[in-house]
Structures are given as C-alpha cells and as structure tokens.
Amino acid sequence: MPYAVQLYTVRDAIEQDLPGAIKRLAEIGFTRMEPYDFAARAEELARAFTENGITAPTGHAPLLLTEDKDEIFVAARRLGIGTVIDPYVPAEHWQDAESIGNIARQLNAAARKGAEYGIRVGYHNHQWELESIIDGRTALEYFADLLDPELVLEVDAYWVAVGGQDPVDILTKLGNRVIAIHIKDGPVDTDTKAQLPAGQGKIPVAEVIAAAKHLEVGVVEFDDYAGDVFDGVAQSLAFLNSLEPASQTAGAKA
C-alpha cells in the first residue's frame, strides 16, 4: 500500500521554503507526494523531487477553471504525474442534475485532452457532493455514472463522512472508479483545525483503505491542523505503516 502526502497540508512551509519542506517530508519517510497547483512551480518541484527521491503519481490542478489545460498537462508530464485531479467544484454546482451533467461534460473533455499527453484525469470530493441527493443517490454517485470510463475518482473519506455518508459504503458503491483516497481523521465536522492524525479520530481508517479495492495510492492530508503539521503527518504515516507488515509498506523509506 503506497502512501503519499498532499503538499497542500504543508502549504505555509512550501511558500516559505519549498525545497526545505520537501526535504523534511522525505526525512519523515514519504517517497510519494501529491502536489497542488503544480503548473506554477513545476521546475522547482521537479528539482526538489529529484534531490529527495520523490515521485508524484497524482497531482491537483484546477482543470475546470483553467482555459490552457495544455500547460497543466505539460507540467504534469514534467513531474511524472500520471493522474491529474481536479480538487474542487463549489457546492452550488452539485444541487441539480443539469449542473452536475455540465461538470461531467467538462471533465470528460479535459480527460480527452489529458489522453493526448498519456495522462488520466480525476476528481476529488468535498462534503457537498455527498449532502446533495439526486434521483435517490448522492450527487457524487450520480456524477460518477456520467463520466467516461477512463475518468477516475480520488475519494476524500473524511469529507464523505462530514457529508453524512458512510465512507466504506460509498467506496464500495463507486468500485473500480476509485484509484486514490485522502486519508485524514478527526471529529467529523467542518472545523478543519480539529483534524487529527490518522487513527486518532472517528474515521475507520483501516476499513476505508480496505474498501478501496482498486486503490493505487493513499494520500495523507490535513486541511488544517492545530499543532505542528509535520509532526501530524509523521504520526499519520506511522499509524498507516502499523496497519500492515513493514515489508509491504511502499510509502516509507527502507
């Protein structure tokens, strides 16, 4: 089970000293990272990744808000990112079938462009895609059925729970569409500063991982954190590594 860390988690450190932040995460034990808004700093990220032996199987970029998608896919290829994930579409676009259909059409078009570069496209949820119900199903499930077969999902299990749904059930229903998950924990509410390292809150992390049968990467993330965020991700990685034999752990350095 390969574990990565979403660099948005340490965004303040990235802004102050990107090479130093990447090095510190590598020293904690991460060999995989998920960058955000990576087109703006692709060369700096590439240097830091190379210096620290880091790979980036997935990356976040605002595909639906960016006219020049070629720039994103060129940067993704530079960084070795195989799947570009749109991280955010506001809640108001998930309230009716027509709006959801429009999101799906745009993402399908982005995926066709990504295929020209050999790159997959995916989407990452928040809570509103689970709070909204369309034709008796969550908006996320409704949306998934409108996506072309090559489109994938990165399910944020924490926001699924905040949205009032069981993340294990949702992951089971979405099946092989899910190739990545965001792993975070806490009291399951919108107070992001109350988020906790994996295994210390109300999310059944081990069950969530087991429910994602086609998982390629599990991504540690905090939207925010009241303590030292580097210590927080270190605690999360230690917990995740404890779930399986060390010989099977692909996310930590030998």
Secondary structure, 3 states (H helix, E strand, C coil): CCEEEEHHHHHHHHHHCHHHHHHHHHHHCCCEEECECHHHHHHHHHHHHHHHCCECCEEECCHHHCCCHHHHHHHHHHHCCCEEEECCCCHHHHCCHHHHHHHHHHHHHHHHHHHCCCCEEEEECCCHHHHCEECCEEHHHHHHCCCCCCCEEEEEHHHHHHCCCCHHHHHHHHHHHEEEEEECECCCCCCHHHCECCCCCCCCHHHHHHHCCCCCEEEECCCCCCCCHHHHHHHHHHHHHHCCCHHHCCCCCC
